[in-house]
Amino acid sequence: MPRDHSRRVPLRRSLLGRLLGVSALVAACSVAATAWLAVQTTSGAILQEQGQNLTADARIYDTLLGYAARHPTWDGVDATVRELAEQSGRRVALTTQSRRPLADSATSATVPALPPEASAVVDPLSVDTVLAARSTEGQGTAADRIDPRAVGPFLLPAAERAALRRTADRNAECLNRVGIAADVVVGPSGRPRVQMVGNDPERALGTRCDPSDLDSPTRTERKALTALNDLADACLKRQGRGEVRLNQDLSWGGGVAVPVPEPARPTPLPSDAREAAAAPAVEPPREFTGADDRAIASCVGTARSEQLSSYVASPALLFIGDQGGATVPGFDLSPANTAKIAGAAALVLALTVGASVLAGARLVRPLHALTGAAQRMRDGQEHASVPVSGDDEIGRLAAAFNDMSVHRARLEEQRKAMVSDVAHELRTPLSNIRGWLEAAQDGLADPDPAFVSSLLEEAVQLQHIIDDLQDLAAADAGVLRLHPEPVRVGELLSQVAAAHQARAETAGVTLKVEAGAGAVLSADPVRLRQAVGNLVSNAVRHTSAGGRVTLRAYEEEAGRLSEGAGEVVIEVADTGTGIPARDLRHVFDRFWRAEKSRSRRTGGSGLGLAIVRKLAEAHGGSVSATSTEGEGSVFLLRLPASGPDGMTTAS
């Protein structure tokens, strides 16, 4: 007996009960989190009233981060720490990650203990992007966690700085003369760049001011970039990937550019020094996949950290507190405040449960309707639908269920029609065979050659139907076996035409082959002849006397993205009756016939074209049809083109 899913489900196991439980849990957690956050934010408010805020803390963090980016050790940071403490009125302390003191602004005889949690970790190779974003002086971004002031080997010597500065000043002066306001901005590495007011570089294109003088890296930058490239290549090699050529802005190929060690655009040597510092020729960029880009970006980041590690100070813990050494003051909840929070929690919980009941009822109602419709389908109703209440997830589920119900009903109709057709197709030759054999048994028919030939024809027709059904079943199960080998399409079409020539002449139809000798593909010749033969048989059957059936084969080149992987197109065109537009999409369905009669002359079994589609898909190809009613039809069989050695053939 089938289980009855319509009985009531206990509340604790129902969707509504689970929704209520989750809502109550979320409400309780929300209230608890709100109370905790209230305590914490009140402490923050106390700090704001005293004139201390996150911006000041971020400024301290940014200043120390810049120191670490420009110095290999923390030696000499004491003066900076004391200056920051005087400016902010706070206690500032730095320790190693093992809490060994590096610098402390506390001046009392007994240094107060540091709090258990550090305010931040000062590491120029792993910037806290939240603090950096709050700082008015910070230059870090969320996209690159390496501080831009950490330039390491990219730091230009005085001679290169002077040469670049002269070129930049000359370009800025040129732009100013033509009416474009421009200034020279020097980056952390000492490289200058020309910055136009309005930040519109295209304004300089129509002038004689040549910005290309600032487009080549210096000798120092090339040396540093080469070392960085070697580190990145070593990382990629460990992952089994090929090498990559990094550009001056640390981009590669057509991938996403990685931010440069400084926010400024890279600037080259002046023109009088470019020949001596000419960069090597750039290799043509190669294509990278998304996985390649991610791996390269990761290795470039790792290589930058490794390259800069000896030029920056080691990570340090930053502690910020008041002058007495205490942490941010807090407060304890009084009984009255506790009662208020408990009352607010109860109110929030009640509102949440009430809203959950309403939402759950609206959610469960359409699900009950879906369950009832599914049970009606189980009980044998041909079509069961549910009302679609909206465009939300439940509404879309209901719409999908209705579509499934309609599709199921249509499949059921097709199944019944297919069973009827199979029964008829098998019954007709069996009835003929049985009738002739009974006539022979009763002495009403002589077993002469014509008699035997008639029985053989019916048996062959029966065998063809059984073979077709067996091929379709194997294709559906994914066990259709192919034995590919190099096949010359022209020869194959000639063989198919020869096999159908007698039938075409009997029907008064001209059978013609137009195919070159060069087209070669890798396919199962037996299955391919079967597919093309079905198309030719179908074309001859639907072409009147005096008509023509033409077999063509040609190659189509692939698009740019799949260069060298073309297709061989086999075309079977006839001048027959054609197929109405409304029926064209059904021609490859099983047991579908444009001519509904069961005449062997025009009707067929309705399996030939369905087998063609399955054989085309098994070869990795496709089949399509176009037709004009009263003028004829064209069937196109598209298959991947490859030569005997597995290589794609050329036209």
C-alpha positions as CSV (number, residue, x, y, z in Angstrom):
1,M,0.0,0.0,0.0
2,P,1.3,3.5,-0.8
3,R,2.0,5.8,2.1
4,D,-0.6,8.5,2.7
5,H,1.4,11.8,2.8
6,S,-1.7,13.8,3.4
7,R,-1.9,13.0,7.2
8,R,-0.8,15.8,9.6
9,V,2.9,16.0,10.4
10,P,3.8,16.7,14.1
11,L,4.6,20.4,14.6
12,R,8.2,19.6,15.7
13,R,8.8,17.9,12.4
14,S,6.8,20.2,10.1
15,L,8.2,23.0,8.1
16,L,6.2,25.5,10.1
17,G,7.6,24.1,13.4
18,R,11.1,24.3,12.1
19,L,10.6,27.9,10.9
20,L,9.3,28.9,14.3
21,G,12.2,27.2,16.0
22,V,14.8,28.9,13.8
23,S,13.0,32.3,14.2
24,A,13.0,32.0,17.9
25,L,16.7,31.1,18.0
26,V,17.5,34.0,15.6
27,A,15.5,36.4,17.8
28,A,17.2,35.2,21.0
29,C,20.7,35.5,19.4
30,S,19.8,38.9,18.0
31,V,18.8,40.2,21.4
32,A,21.9,38.8,23.1
33,A,24.1,40.3,20.3
34,T,22.3,43.6,20.6
35,A,22.9,43.7,24.3
36,W,26.6,42.9,23.9
37,L,27.0,45.4,21.1
38,A,25.3,48.0,23.3
39,V,28.0,47.6,25.9
40,Q,30.8,47.7,23.4
41,T,29.4,50.7,21.5
42,T,28.8,52.6,24.7
43,S,32.5,52.1,25.5
44,G,33.3,53.5,22.1
45,A,31.0,56.5,22.7
46,I,32.9,57.2,25.9
47,L,36.1,57.4,23.8
48,Q,34.5,59.7,21.3
49,E,33.4,62.0,24.1
50,Q,37.0,62.2,25.2
51,G,38.1,63.2,21.7
52,Q,39.5,59.8,20.7
53,N,38.1,58.1,17.6
54,L,38.9,55.5,15.1
55,T,40.4,58.0,12.7
56,A,43.1,59.0,15.2
57,D,43.9,55.3,15.9
58,A,44.1,54.7,12.1
59,R,46.5,57.7,11.8
60,I,48.8,56.1,14.4
61,Y,48.6,52.8,12.6
62,D,49.3,54.3,9.2
63,T,52.3,56.3,10.5
64,L,53.9,53.2,12.1
65,L,53.1,51.2,9.0
66,G,55.0,53.7,6.8
67,Y,58.0,53.5,9.2
68,A,58.0,49.7,8.9
69,A,57.7,49.9,5.1
70,R,60.8,52.2,4.9
71,H,63.0,50.6,7.5
72,P,64.3,47.0,7.7
73,T,64.1,47.0,11.5
74,W,62.3,48.8,14.3
75,D,65.5,50.4,15.6
76,G,64.9,54.1,16.1
77,V,61.1,53.9,16.3
78,D,61.0,55.2,19.9
79,A,61.0,58.9,18.8
80,T,58.1,58.3,16.4
81,V,56.1,56.4,19.1
82,R,56.6,59.3,21.6
83,E,55.6,61.9,19.0
84,L,52.4,60.0,18.2
85,A,51.5,59.6,21.9
86,E,52.0,63.4,22.4
87,Q,49.8,64.2,19.4
88,S,47.0,61.8,20.4
89,G,47.1,61.9,24.2
90,R,47.1,58.1,24.1
91,R,49.5,55.4,25.2
92,V,51.2,53.8,22.2
93,A,53.2,50.6,22.5
94,L,54.9,48.3,20.1
95,T,56.0,44.7,20.8
96,T,57.1,41.7,18.7
97,Q,54.6,39.0,18.0
98,S,56.0,37.2,21.0
99,R,55.3,40.4,23.1
100,R,58.9,41.4,23.5
101,P,58.8,45.3,23.9
102,L,60.0,47.4,21.0
103,A,58.8,50.9,22.0
104,D,56.4,52.3,24.6
105,S,55.3,55.8,25.3
106,A,54.5,55.1,28.9
107,T,56.7,57.3,31.2
108,S,55.7,56.1,34.7
109,A,58.2,54.3,36.9
110,T,56.0,51.2,36.8
111,V,54.9,50.4,33.3
112,P,51.3,49.2,33.3
113,A,50.6,45.8,31.8
114,L,49.5,45.7,28.2
115,P,46.0,44.6,27.4
116,P,45.5,40.9,26.3
117,E,44.4,41.8,22.8
118,A,46.5,44.0,20.5
119,S,44.8,47.0,18.7
120,A,46.3,45.9,15.4
121,V,49.2,44.1,13.8
122,V,51.7,46.5,12.0
123,D,52.9,44.5,8.9
124,P,53.6,46.4,5.7
125,L,53.2,43.1,3.8
126,S,49.8,42.4,5.2
127,V,48.0,45.8,5.6
128,D,44.8,46.0,7.7
129,T,42.6,47.4,4.9
130,V,39.9,48.6,7.3
131,L,42.3,50.8,9.3
132,A,44.1,51.8,6.1
133,A,40.7,52.9,4.6
134,R,39.9,55.0,7.7
135,S,43.2,56.8,7.7
136,T,43.2,60.2,5.9
137,E,46.9,59.6,5.0
138,G,46.8,55.9,4.2
139,Q,47.4,54.8,0.6
140,G,46.6,51.1,0.9
141,T,43.7,49.6,-0.9
142,A,41.6,46.5,-0.4
143,A,42.9,45.0,-3.7
144,D,46.6,45.0,-2.6
145,R,47.5,44.3,1.0
146,I,51.2,45.3,0.5
147,D,51.8,48.9,1.6
148,P,52.7,51.0,-1.4
149,R,55.5,52.7,0.6
150,A,57.3,49.3,0.7
151,V,59.3,49.6,-2.5
152,G,62.4,47.6,-1.5
153,P,64.7,47.1,-4.5
154,F,62.5,49.4,-6.6
155,L,63.9,52.4,-4.7
156,L,65.7,54.6,-7.2
157,P,69.2,55.9,-6.6
158,A,69.8,59.6,-6.6
159,A,71.2,59.7,-10.2
160,E,68.1,58.0,-11.7
161,R,65.8,60.2,-9.6
162,A,67.5,63.3,-10.9
163,A,67.4,62.2,-14.5
164,L,63.7,61.2,-14.3
165,R,62.9,64.4,-12.4
166,R,64.5,66.5,-15.2
167,T,62.4,64.7,-17.8
168,A,59.2,65.0,-15.7
169,D,59.8,68.8,-15.2
170,R,60.4,69.3,-18.9
171,N,57.1,67.5,-19.7
172,A,55.1,69.4,-17.1
173,E,56.6,72.7,-18.3
174,C,55.6,71.8,-21.9
175,L,52.0,71.0,-20.8
176,N,51.8,74.2,-18.9
177,R,52.9,76.2,-21.9
178,V,50.1,74.7,-24.0
179,G,47.5,75.5,-21.4
180,I,47.2,72.2,-19.6
181,A,47.8,72.5,-15.8
182,A,50.3,69.8,-14.8
183,D,52.3,69.1,-11.7
184,V,55.1,66.6,-10.9
185,V,54.2,64.1,-8.3
186,V,57.0,61.9,-6.7
187,G,56.1,58.3,-5.7
188,P,57.5,56.3,-2.7
189,S,60.2,54.8,-4.9
190,G,61.4,58.3,-6.0
191,R,59.9,57.9,-9.5
192,P,58.2,61.2,-10.6
193,R,55.1,61.3,-12.8
194,V,53.3,64.1,-14.5
195,Q,49.8,64.6,-13.1
196,M,47.4,66.8,-15.1
197,V,44.7,68.7,-13.3
198,G,41.5,67.0,-14.2
199,N,43.2,63.6,-14.5
200,D,42.4,63.4,-18.3
201,P,45.5,62.0,-20.0
202,E,43.9,62.2,-23.5
203,R,44.1,66.0,-23.3
204,A,47.8,65.8,-24.0
205,L,47.5,63.7,-27.1
206,G,47.1,66.6,-29.4
207,T,50.1,68.5,-28.1
208,R,53.8,68.2,-28.9
209,C,54.6,67.2,-25.4
210,D,55.8,63.6,-25.7
211,P,54.8,61.5,-22.6
212,S,56.7,58.5,-24.0
213,D,59.9,59.9,-22.3
214,L,58.4,58.5,-19.1
215,D,57.5,55.1,-20.3
216,S,60.6,53.0,-19.8
217,P,61.9,51.4,-16.6
218,T,65.2,52.4,-15.2
219,R,68.1,50.0,-14.7
220,T,67.3,49.6,-11.0
221,E,63.7,48.9,-11.8
222,R,64.5,46.3,-14.5
223,K,66.9,44.5,-12.1
224,A,64.2,44.4,-9.4
225,L,61.5,43.4,-11.8
226,T,63.7,40.5,-13.2
227,A,64.3,39.3,-9.6
228,L,60.6,39.4,-8.9
229,N,59.9,37.6,-12.2
230,D,62.3,34.8,-11.2
231,L,60.6,34.4,-7.8
232,A,57.2,34.2,-9.5
233,D,58.4,31.7,-12.1
234,A,59.8,29.5,-9.3
235,C,56.4,29.5,-7.6
236,L,54.7,28.7,-10.8
237,K,57.1,25.9,-11.5
238,R,56.4,24.3,-8.2
239,Q,52.7,24.2,-9.3
240,G,53.6,22.6,-12.6
241,R,52.8,25.7,-14.6
242,G,54.8,27.5,-17.3
243,E,56.8,30.7,-16.8
244,V,55.2,34.2,-17.2
245,R,56.7,37.5,-18.3
246,L,55.7,40.3,-16.0
247,N,55.3,43.9,-17.3
248,Q,56.5,47.0,-15.5
249,D,53.0,47.4,-13.9
250,L,53.2,43.7,-12.8
251,S,50.5,42.6,-15.3
252,W,51.0,39.7,-17.6
253,G,49.5,38.8,-21.0
254,G,45.8,39.6,-21.2
255,G,45.2,38.9,-17.5
256,V,44.1,41.2,-14.7
257,A,46.9,43.6,-13.7
258,V,48.3,43.3,-10.2
259,P,48.8,46.6,-8.4
260,V,52.3,48.1,-8.7
261,P,54.4,48.7,-5.6
262,E,53.3,52.4,-5.7
263,P,50.0,53.9,-6.9
264,A,51.7,56.1,-9.5
265,R,52.0,55.0,-13.2
266,P,55.5,53.7,-14.0
267,T,57.8,56.3,-15.4
268,P,60.8,55.6,-17.7
269,L,64.3,57.1,-18.1
270,P,64.6,60.3,-20.1
271,S,65.2,60.1,-23.8
272,D,68.9,60.6,-23.6
273,A,69.3,57.6,-21.4
274,R,66.8,55.2,-23.0
275,E,69.2,53.6,-25.4
276,A,71.6,52.6,-22.6
277,A,68.7,51.2,-20.6
278,A,66.6,49.7,-23.4
279,A,64.3,47.0,-22.2
280,P,64.6,43.5,-23.8
281,A,62.1,42.7,-26.5
282,V,58.7,41.7,-25.2
283,E,57.5,38.3,-26.2
284,P,54.0,38.1,-27.8
285,P,51.4,37.6,-25.1
286,R,49.9,34.2,-24.7
287,E,46.4,33.3,-23.7
288,F,45.7,32.6,-20.0
289,T,42.8,30.7,-18.5
290,G,41.0,31.8,-15.4
291,A,42.9,29.2,-13.4
292,D,46.2,30.4,-14.8
293,D,45.4,34.0,-13.9
294,R,44.5,33.1,-10.3
295,A,47.7,31.0,-10.0
296,I,49.9,33.8,-11.4
297,A,48.3,36.4,-9.2
298,S,48.9,34.3,-6.2
299,C,52.5,33.6,-7.1
300,V,53.2,37.3,-7.9
301,G,51.8,38.3,-4.5
302,T,54.0,35.6,-2.8
303,A,57.0,36.7,-4.8
304,R,56.5,40.4,-3.8
305,S,56.3,39.5,-0.1
306,E,59.4,37.3,-0.4
307,Q,61.3,40.1,-2.3
308,L,60.3,42.8,0.1
309,S,60.7,40.8,3.4
310,S,64.4,41.8,3.9
311,Y,63.6,45.5,3.2
312,V,60.8,46.0,5.7
313,A,60.5,45.6,9.5
314,S,59.1,42.4,10.9
315,P,55.4,42.3,12.0
316,A,54.8,44.0,15.3
317,L,51.8,44.2,17.7
318,L,50.3,47.7,18.2
319,F,48.7,48.6,21.5
320,I,46.7,51.8,21.9
321,G,45.2,52.8,25.3
322,D,44.9,55.7,27.7
323,Q,47.9,57.3,29.4
324,G,47.3,55.2,32.6
325,G,47.7,52.0,30.6
326,A,44.1,50.8,31.1
327,T,41.9,49.6,28.3
328,V,38.8,51.3,27.1
329,P,36.5,51.8,30.1
330,G,33.3,49.8,30.2
331,F,30.3,49.5,32.5
332,D,28.2,46.9,34.3
333,L,24.5,46.4,33.7
334,S,22.3,47.5,36.6
335,P,19.2,45.4,37.6
336,A,17.0,48.1,36.0
337,N,19.0,48.0,32.7
338,T,18.9,44.2,32.8
339,A,15.1,44.2,33.2
340,K,14.8,46.6,30.3
341,I,16.9,44.4,28.1
342,A,14.9,41.3,29.1
343,G,11.6,43.1,28.4
344,A,12.9,44.2,25.0
345,A,14.1,40.7,24.3
346,A,10.7,39.2,25.1
347,L,8.9,41.8,22.9
348,V,11.3,41.1,20.0
349,L,10.8,37.3,20.5
350,A,7.0,37.7,20.5
351,L,7.0,39.8,17.4
352,T,9.4,37.4,15.7
353,V,7.2,34.4,16.5
354,G,4.0,36.2,15.4
355,A,5.6,37.2,12.1
356,S,7.0,33.7,11.6
357,V,3.5,32.2,12.1
358,L,2.1,34.4,9.4
359,A,5.0,33.9,7.1
360,G,5.0,30.1,7.8
361,A,1.3,29.8,7.1
362,R,1.7,31.5,3.8
363,L,4.7,29.4,3.0
364,V,3.1,26.1,4.0
365,R,-0.2,26.6,2.2
366,P,1.1,26.3,-1.3
367,L,3.3,23.4,-0.3
368,H,0.2,21.6,0.9
369,A,-1.4,22.3,-2.5
370,L,1.8,20.9,-4.2
371,T,1.7,17.8,-2.1
372,G,-2.0,17.2,-2.9
373,A,-1.4,17.7,-6.6
374,A,1.5,15.2,-6.5
375,Q,-0.7,12.7,-4.8
376,R,-3.4,13.1,-7.4
377,M,-0.8,12.5,-10.1
378,R,0.3,9.4,-8.1
379,D,-3.3,8.2,-8.1
380,G,-3.4,8.2,-11.9
381,Q,-4.9,11.6,-12.8
382,E,-3.4,12.6,-16.1
383,H,-3.0,16.3,-15.3
384,A,-2.8,18.0,-11.9
385,S,-2.0,21.6,-11.5
386,V,-1.7,24.1,-8.6
387,P,-2.5,27.8,-8.5
388,V,0.6,30.1,-9.0
389,S,0.3,32.8,-6.2
390,G,3.3,35.0,-7.1
391,D,6.7,35.3,-8.6
392,D,8.6,34.2,-5.5
393,E,10.4,30.9,-5.0
394,I,7.2,29.0,-4.1
395,G,5.4,30.6,-7.1
396,R,8.2,29.5,-9.4
397,L,8.1,26.0,-7.8
398,A,4.4,25.8,-8.5
399,A,4.9,27.0,-12.1
400,A,7.7,24.4,-12.6
401,F,5.4,21.7,-11.1
402,N,2.6,22.7,-13.5
403,D,5.1,22.6,-16.4
404,M,6.2,19.2,-15.2
405,S,2.7,18.0,-15.0
406,V,1.9,19.1,-18.5
407,H,5.1,17.5,-19.8
408,R,4.3,14.3,-18.0
409,A,0.9,14.2,-19.5
410,R,2.4,14.8,-22.9
411,L,5.0,12.1,-22.4
412,E,2.3,9.7,-21.3
413,E,0.4,10.4,-24.5
414,Q,3.5,9.9,-26.5
415,R,4.2,6.7,-24.7
416,K,0.7,5.4,-25.4
417,A,1.0,6.4,-29.0
418,M,4.4,4.8,-29.2
419,V,3.2,1.5,-27.7
420,S,0.3,1.6,-30.2
421,D,2.6,2.3,-33.1
422,V,5.1,-0.4,-32.0
423,A,2.2,-2.9,-31.7
424,H,0.9,-2.0,-35.1
425,E,4.3,-2.0,-36.8
426,L,5.0,-5.4,-35.3
427,R,1.5,-6.8,-35.8
428,T,1.3,-6.0,-39.5
429,P,4.2,-8.2,-40.7
430,L,3.5,-10.8,-38.2
431,S,-0.2,-11.0,-39.4
432,N,1.0,-11.3,-43.0
433,I,3.4,-14.0,-42.1
434,R,0.8,-15.9,-40.1
435,G,-1.8,-15.5,-42.8
436,W,0.5,-16.8,-45.5
437,L,1.6,-19.7,-43.4
438,E,-1.9,-20.7,-42.4
439,A,-2.9,-20.5,-46.1
440,A,-0.1,-22.8,-47.0
441,Q,-1.0,-25.1,-44.2
442,D,-4.6,-25.3,-45.4
443,G,-3.4,-25.9,-49.0
444,L,-4.7,-22.5,-50.2
445,A,-1.3,-21.2,-51.2
446,D,1.6,-22.9,-52.9
447,P,5.1,-22.4,-51.3
448,D,6.5,-21.2,-54.6
449,P,9.4,-18.6,-54.8
450,A,7.0,-15.7,-54.9
451,F,5.4,-17.0,-51.7
452,V,8.8,-17.4,-50.0
453,S,9.9,-14.0,-51.2
454,S,6.8,-12.4,-49.8
455,L,7.3,-14.0,-46.4
456,L,11.0,-13.0,-46.5
457,E,10.1,-9.4,-47.2
458,E,7.8,-9.3,-44.2
459,A,10.4,-10.9,-42.0
460,V,13.0,-8.5,-43.1
461,Q,10.6,-5.6,-42.4
462,L,10.0,-7.0,-39.0
463,Q,13.7,-7.4,-38.4
464,H,14.3,-3.8,-39.5
465,I,11.8,-2.5,-36.9
466,I,13.3,-4.6,-34.2
467,D,16.8,-3.5,-35.1
468,D,15.8,0.1,-35.1
469,L,14.1,-0.2,-31.7
470,Q,17.2,-2.0,-30.4
471,D,19.5,0.8,-31.7
472,L,17.3,3.5,-30.1
473,A,17.3,1.6,-26.8
474,A,21.1,1.3,-26.8
475,A,21.5,5.0,-27.6
476,D,19.2,6.0,-24.8
477,A,21.1,3.7,-22.4
478,G,24.5,5.2,-23.6
479,V,25.8,1.8,-24.7
480,L,25.7,2.4,-28.4
481,R,29.1,1.1,-29.5
482,L,31.1,2.9,-32.2
483,H,34.2,1.7,-34.0
484,P,35.7,4.9,-35.5
485,E,38.2,4.8,-38.3
486,P,39.1,7.3,-41.1
487,V,36.2,7.6,-43.6
488,R,36.3,9.3,-46.9
489,V,33.0,11.0,-47.1
490,G,32.8,11.0,-50.9
491,E,33.3,7.2,-51.1
492,L,30.7,6.7,-48.4
493,L,28.1,8.8,-50.2
494,S,28.7,6.8,-53.4
495,Q,28.2,3.6,-51.5
496,V,24.9,4.8,-50.0
497,A,23.7,6.0,-53.4
498,A,24.6,2.7,-55.0
499,A,22.6,0.9,-52.3
500,H,19.5,3.0,-52.9
501,Q,19.9,3.3,-56.7
502,A,17.5,0.5,-57.5
503,R,14.8,1.8,-55.2
504,A,15.2,5.3,-56.6
505,E,14.9,4.1,-60.2
506,T,11.8,2.1,-59.3
507,A,10.2,5.3,-57.8
508,G,11.3,7.4,-60.8
509,V,13.6,9.5,-58.7
510,T,17.1,10.7,-59.8
511,L,19.8,10.1,-57.2
512,K,22.9,12.3,-57.5
513,V,26.1,12.6,-55.5
514,E,28.1,15.8,-55.3
515,A,31.2,15.3,-53.0
516,G,34.9,16.0,-53.4
517,A,37.5,13.4,-52.6
518,G,39.3,15.4,-49.9
519,A,36.8,15.4,-47.0
520,V,37.8,12.8,-44.3
521,L,36.4,12.3,-40.9
522,S,36.9,9.8,-38.1
523,A,33.6,7.8,-37.7
524,D,32.1,4.4,-37.6
525,P,31.5,3.7,-41.3
526,V,28.7,1.2,-40.7
527,R,26.8,3.5,-38.4
528,L,27.4,6.5,-40.7
529,R,26.2,4.6,-43.7
530,Q,23.1,3.7,-41.7
531,A,22.4,7.4,-40.8
532,V,22.9,8.7,-44.3
533,G,21.0,5.7,-45.7
534,N,18.0,6.6,-43.5
535,L,18.1,10.2,-44.8
536,V,18.3,9.0,-48.4
537,S,15.5,6.4,-47.9
538,N,13.3,9.1,-46.3
539,A,14.0,11.5,-49.2
540,V,13.3,8.9,-51.9
541,R,10.1,7.9,-50.2
542,H,8.7,11.5,-50.1
543,T,9.8,12.5,-53.6
544,S,7.5,12.0,-56.5
545,A,8.4,10.4,-59.8
546,G,10.6,12.8,-61.8
547,G,12.0,14.4,-58.7
548,R,15.6,14.5,-57.6
549,V,17.6,13.6,-54.4
550,T,21.1,15.1,-54.1
551,L,23.8,14.0,-51.7
552,R,26.5,16.6,-51.0
553,A,29.5,16.8,-48.6
554,Y,31.6,19.8,-47.8
555,E,33.8,21.1,-45.0
556,E,33.1,24.2,-42.9
557,E,36.0,26.0,-41.1
558,A,35.7,26.6,-37.4
559,G,35.5,29.9,-35.8
560,R,38.5,31.9,-34.3
561,L,38.1,30.4,-30.8
562,S,38.4,26.8,-32.1
563,E,40.8,27.3,-35.0
564,G,41.5,24.0,-36.8
565,A,38.5,22.1,-35.5
566,G,36.1,22.3,-38.4
567,E,33.1,20.2,-39.4
568,V,32.1,18.0,-42.3
569,V,28.6,18.6,-43.4
570,I,26.6,15.9,-45.2
571,E,23.6,17.3,-47.0
572,V,20.6,15.3,-48.3
573,A,18.3,17.5,-50.4
574,D,15.2,16.4,-52.2
575,T,12.5,18.0,-54.4
576,G,9.7,16.2,-52.7
577,T,6.5,17.3,-51.0
578,G,8.2,19.2,-48.2
579,I,7.3,19.4,-44.5
580,P,4.8,22.0,-43.0
581,A,6.5,24.5,-40.7
582,R,4.4,23.4,-37.8
583,D,5.6,19.8,-38.2
584,L,9.3,20.5,-38.8
585,R,10.3,20.4,-35.1
586,H,8.8,16.9,-34.8
587,V,10.6,15.2,-37.7
588,F,13.2,13.6,-35.4
589,D,10.6,12.3,-32.9
590,R,10.1,8.6,-32.7
591,F,7.1,7.2,-34.6
592,W,6.3,10.6,-36.0
593,R,5.2,10.7,-39.6
594,A,4.2,13.7,-41.8
595,E,1.9,11.3,-43.6
596,K,-0.3,9.7,-41.0
597,S,-1.2,6.8,-43.1
598,R,0.6,3.6,-42.5
599,S,1.5,3.1,-46.1
600,R,4.9,1.5,-46.7
601,R,5.3,3.9,-49.6
602,T,5.1,7.1,-47.7
603,G,4.5,6.4,-44.0
604,G,7.4,4.3,-42.9
605,S,7.9,3.2,-39.3
606,G,8.7,6.7,-38.0
607,L,12.0,5.5,-36.5
608,G,14.6,6.3,-39.2
609,L,15.1,10.0,-38.5
610,A,15.1,9.4,-34.7
611,I,18.0,6.9,-35.3
612,V,19.8,9.5,-37.4
613,R,19.7,12.0,-34.6
614,K,21.0,9.5,-32.1
615,L,23.8,8.4,-34.4
616,A,24.8,12.0,-35.0
617,E,24.9,12.8,-31.3
618,A,27.0,9.6,-30.7
619,H,29.6,10.9,-33.1
620,G,29.7,14.3,-31.4
621,G,27.7,15.9,-34.2
622,S,24.1,17.1,-34.9
623,V,21.4,16.9,-37.5
624,S,18.9,19.5,-38.6
625,A,16.3,20.0,-41.2
626,T,14.9,22.8,-43.3
627,S,11.9,22.5,-45.6
628,T,9.6,24.5,-47.9
629,E,6.2,22.9,-48.3
630,G,5.7,21.8,-51.9
631,E,9.3,22.4,-52.9
632,G,11.4,19.9,-50.9
633,S,13.5,19.4,-47.8
634,V,17.2,19.6,-46.9
635,F,18.7,17.5,-44.0
636,L,22.1,18.5,-42.7
637,L,24.3,16.1,-40.8
638,R,27.2,17.9,-39.1
639,L,30.1,15.8,-37.8
640,P,33.6,16.8,-36.4
641,A,36.2,16.7,-39.2
642,S,39.4,14.8,-38.5
643,G,42.0,13.0,-40.7
644,P,43.3,9.5,-40.4
645,D,46.0,10.7,-37.9
646,G,43.5,12.4,-35.7
647,M,44.3,15.9,-37.0
648,T,41.7,18.2,-38.3
649,T,41.7,18.3,-42.1
650,A,42.0,21.4,-44.2
651,S,39.8,22.3,-47.0
